[in-house]
Amino acid sequence: MKSGYSGTPKEQHIAGQGAILLCAILWSTCGLFIKLVNWHPAVIAGSRSILAVFFLLTLRFLTQRGQNRPAKILPLFVYGFWYTITMILFIFANKMTASANAILLQYTAPVWACLLGWLVLKERPHWEHWAALFLVSAGMFLVFRSGLAGGSLLGDCFALLSGITFAANSVVLRRQKDSNPADIMIAANIMCAAFSIPFFFIFPPELSMGNIFSILFMGIFQIGAASVLFVYGIKRVPAVQAMLICAIEPVLNPVWVLLVTGEKPALSVIGGGGVIVTAVVFSSVIGRRRNNRN
């Protein structure tokens, strides 16, 4: 989605950083609001995606009125498949395990993206990527250790799978550089909403004020507005820097849950999460320095 913002490259860069930061803060509230809604995970996923689609399509209509629509619709749904799976898995994970476990295991995505990029895009990993993979594996062991003790192994597995599918999504987007990321996000949310339709009849949602407010916030702000901010920011800052800014998400996610619901992550989860975040940031910084030298 286009923006009328203009300015010097430095101003554009700062604006992009601010957009990514706000996006990460909105994303970090996901775990909290999923915990607050007592609906089936598929119903939550579908409800917020329906709202996100209306929000994004309305904004697209207002900002791109008179412009040509995408010539090929089907590829948008093909490219958005992995993001759809990521959203569904992450909500199931948040319902089945601690919020800290879910976000920290999903945050292994950059490392999986590195490995998938090697297999699909033929981009050979560097030494810092292998070091990060080793550290992430150690961090995952600590997180899973807590999950096993709490009986939430399946939730932890869903969270880990969401990290892998999120990585697959990033690789697909990099391979299809000419596609509009905003249109792909719209297609992904349409598929997520379609997937959830049968669950609305099997598990009818309770329409309390708390549930409705939480779904409205997730659909309009946590998915809709965050998607707009991400698309705006990623066009103005390097992908590596965007990922570094987004490191605030796994830090804030369990904090919101702790402050509102009192859910405290285990010490092993905190330690494992610290190792995972450190590994991702470390590999990103080294990679950026190498790119600057070349």
KAHU-V377881 format. One record per residue. PSI is psi in radians with two decimals (none if undefined). OMEGA is omega in degrees with one decimal (none if undefined). NEAR is the number of other ideal C-beta (glycine too) atoms within 10 Angstrom. Layout:
BEGIN
PSI|OMEGA|NEAR ; PSI|OMEGA|NEAR
END
This chain:
BEGIN
2.31|-173.2|18 ; 2.71|178.7|13 ; 2.58|179.9|13 ; 0.13|-177.1|5 ; 2.35|175.7|12 ; 2.74|180.0|7 ; -3.11|178.8|10 ; 2.83|177.8|8 ; -0.66|179.2|8 ; -0.76|179.0|8 ; -0.69|176.7|12 ; -0.72|-179.6|15 ; -0.79|179.5|16 ; -0.74|178.2|14 ; -0.69|178.2|17 ; -0.72|177.4|22 ; -0.75|179.4|16 ; -0.69|179.7|16 ; -0.76|178.9|25 ; -0.68|179.6|24 ; -0.83|178.3|16 ; -0.67|177.6|17 ; -0.81|-179.3|25 ; -0.67|178.1|24 ; -0.75|177.7|17 ; -0.76|177.9|21 ; -0.63|-175.4|22 ; -0.29|-179.9|23 ; -0.11|-174.6|21 ; -0.86|-177.6|24 ; -0.72|-179.3|29 ; -0.92|-174.5|25 ; -0.50|173.9|24 ; -0.69|178.1|25 ; -0.58|-175.5|18 ; -0.35|-178.3|17 ; 2.11|-177.7|24 ; 0.82|177.3|13 ; 2.90|173.6|23 ; 2.47|-178.0|19 ; -0.70|-179.5|22 ; -0.59|178.2|21 ; -0.69|176.3|21 ; -0.84|-178.4|27 ; -0.79|-178.7|26 ; -0.71|-177.8|27 ; -0.83|-178.2|24 ; -0.53|178.1|30 ; -0.65|177.0|27 ; -0.81|178.9|19 ; -0.71|-179.8|22 ; -0.69|179.5|28 ; -0.81|178.7|21 ; -0.72|179.8|14 ; -0.86|-176.3|20 ; -0.68|178.9|24 ; -0.68|177.3|14 ; -0.79|179.6|11 ; -0.67|178.7|16 ; -0.72|179.8|19 ; -0.71|-177.6|9 ; -0.57|-175.0|9 ; -0.34|-176.8|14 ; 0.51|179.9|14 ; 2.30|178.6|7 ; -0.16|179.2|4 ; 2.75|-179.0|8 ; 2.48|176.1|6 ; 2.81|178.9|8 ; 2.37|-177.3|14 ; -0.57|-177.1|6 ; 2.00|-178.5|8 ; -0.73|-175.3|10 ; -0.79|179.2|9 ; -0.55|179.3|15 ; -0.70|179.3|20 ; -0.59|176.5|15 ; -0.80|-179.9|14 ; -0.56|-176.8|21 ; -0.07|-175.7|25 ; -0.81|-174.9|17 ; -0.56|176.9|20 ; -0.61|175.8|24 ; -0.87|179.5|23 ; -0.68|-179.9|21 ; -0.81|-179.3|23 ; -0.77|-177.9|25 ; -0.84|-179.6|23 ; -0.71|-176.3|24 ; -0.67|178.9|26 ; -0.74|175.8|29 ; -0.74|-179.6|24 ; -0.75|-179.6|30 ; -0.54|178.7|28 ; -0.39|-171.8|20 ; -0.21|179.0|20 ; 3.09|-179.9|25 ; 2.56|-178.9|27 ; -0.67|179.4|26 ; -0.75|177.6|26 ; -0.80|-174.9|29 ; -0.87|-174.9|35 ; -0.64|-177.5|28 ; -0.65|177.2|31 ; -0.61|175.6|33 ; -0.51|-176.8|27 ; 0.00|171.2|26 ; -0.07|-175.1|26 ; -0.77|-178.8|23 ; -0.60|179.4|26 ; -0.75|176.6|26 ; -0.64|178.2|20 ; -0.64|178.4|24 ; -0.80|-179.1|22 ; -0.74|178.7|16 ; -0.60|176.9|20 ; -0.61|176.8|19 ; -0.77|-177.3|14 ; -0.71|-172.8|9 ; -0.80|-175.2|14 ; -0.06|-179.9|12 ; 0.58|176.6|7 ; 1.81|-173.7|15 ; 2.27|178.5|9 ; 2.62|175.2|17 ; 3.10|-173.9|14 ; -0.62|-178.5|9 ; -0.47|177.4|18 ; -0.70|177.7|22 ; -0.67|177.4|14 ; -0.73|179.1|15 ; -0.69|178.8|26 ; -0.72|178.0|18 ; -0.80|-179.4|12 ; -0.70|178.0|19 ; -0.68|177.6|25 ; -0.72|177.5|14 ; -0.74|178.3|14 ; -0.69|178.2|26 ; -0.64|178.2|22 ; -0.75|179.8|12 ; -0.73|-179.9|21 ; -0.78|-179.9|30 ; -0.54|178.8|21 ; -0.74|177.4|16 ; -0.70|-179.2|22 ; -0.73|178.4|28 ; -0.70|179.4|11 ; -0.57|-177.4|11 ; 0.03|178.6|15 ; 0.43|-176.8|10 ; 0.66|-177.6|20 ; -0.72|-178.8|14 ; -0.71|177.4|13 ; -0.70|177.8|21 ; -0.66|178.1|26 ; -0.72|176.7|18 ; -0.71|-179.9|24 ; -0.75|179.1|32 ; -0.73|178.0|23 ; -0.61|178.4|18 ; -0.55|175.5|26 ; -0.67|180.0|28 ; -0.75|179.6|22 ; -0.56|175.8|21 ; -0.67|176.4|23 ; -0.73|177.8|23 ; -0.66|177.8|20 ; -0.76|-179.1|23 ; -0.65|178.8|19 ; -0.73|178.6|21 ; -0.75|-179.5|19 ; -0.65|178.7|18 ; -0.59|-179.7|15 ; -0.47|179.8|12 ; 1.17|-172.2|15 ; -0.39|-176.9|7 ; -0.14|-178.8|4 ; 2.63|178.5|19 ; 2.03|-178.9|16 ; -0.61|-179.7|19 ; -0.73|179.2|20 ; -0.63|178.1|20 ; -0.68|177.8|26 ; -0.67|177.0|25 ; -0.82|179.5|25 ; -0.71|179.8|24 ; -0.73|179.9|27 ; -0.57|175.4|30 ; -0.76|178.7|20 ; -0.67|178.8|20 ; -0.74|178.5|27 ; -0.73|179.9|19 ; -0.70|178.8|13 ; -0.62|-171.8|17 ; -0.23|-173.5|23 ; -0.86|-179.9|12 ; -0.55|-177.1|11 ; -0.43|176.9|18 ; -0.55|179.8|15 ; -0.57|-179.5|7 ; -0.70|-179.4|9 ; 1.34|-177.8|14 ; 2.25|-177.5|11 ; 2.51|175.6|18 ; 2.08|-173.6|11 ; 1.18|174.4|9 ; 2.85|-179.6|11 ; -0.70|-180.0|7 ; -0.77|179.4|12 ; -0.77|-178.2|19 ; -0.77|179.5|14 ; -0.76|-178.2|13 ; -0.76|179.8|24 ; -0.73|177.9|24 ; -0.76|179.8|15 ; -0.79|-178.2|19 ; -0.76|-176.6|28 ; -0.78|-174.4|21 ; -0.76|-174.1|17 ; -0.93|-172.2|17 ; -0.50|175.6|26 ; -0.95|-175.1|25 ; -1.11|-178.2|26 ; -0.66|179.3|19 ; -0.65|178.2|24 ; -0.73|178.6|25 ; -0.76|179.6|20 ; -0.71|-178.3|22 ; -0.80|179.4|22 ; -0.71|178.3|21 ; -0.82|-175.3|21 ; -0.67|-174.4|24 ; -0.32|177.1|18 ; -0.13|-174.5|13 ; -0.20|177.4|21 ; 2.65|177.8|21 ; 2.62|-178.3|15 ; -0.67|-179.8|14 ; -0.76|179.5|16 ; -0.65|177.4|19 ; -0.73|179.9|21 ; -0.66|178.3|23 ; -0.74|178.3|17 ; -0.68|-178.8|19 ; -0.14|177.5|21 ; -0.27|177.6|16 ; -0.40|-177.6|16 ; -0.95|-179.6|21 ; -0.29|176.8|24 ; -0.78|-176.5|16 ; -0.54|-174.9|17 ; -0.97|179.5|27 ; -0.37|178.8|25 ; -0.82|177.9|15 ; -0.76|-179.0|18 ; -0.73|179.4|27 ; -0.79|-176.9|15 ; -0.62|-174.4|10 ; -0.76|-174.7|13 ; -0.28|-179.2|13 ; 0.14|179.1|7 ; 1.98|-177.3|15 ; 2.19|176.4|13 ; 2.56|177.8|22 ; 2.73|-179.6|18 ; -0.63|179.5|10 ; -0.56|177.4|17 ; -0.75|178.0|27 ; -0.78|179.2|17 ; -0.79|179.0|17 ; -0.69|177.5|27 ; -0.69|177.8|24 ; -0.68|178.5|15 ; -0.75|-178.5|20 ; -0.86|-179.4|29 ; -0.75|178.9|20 ; -0.74|-179.3|15 ; -0.76|-178.8|25 ; -0.80|-179.8|24 ; -0.75|-179.9|15 ; -0.88|-178.2|14 ; -0.58|179.5|26 ; -0.74|-179.4|21 ; -0.80|179.4|14 ; -0.75|179.5|17 ; -0.69|179.8|19 ; -0.69|178.0|16 ; -0.67|179.3|11 ; -0.73|178.7|11 ; -0.63|179.1|10 ; -0.54|-179.8|8 ; -0.51|-176.4|6 ; none|none|4
END
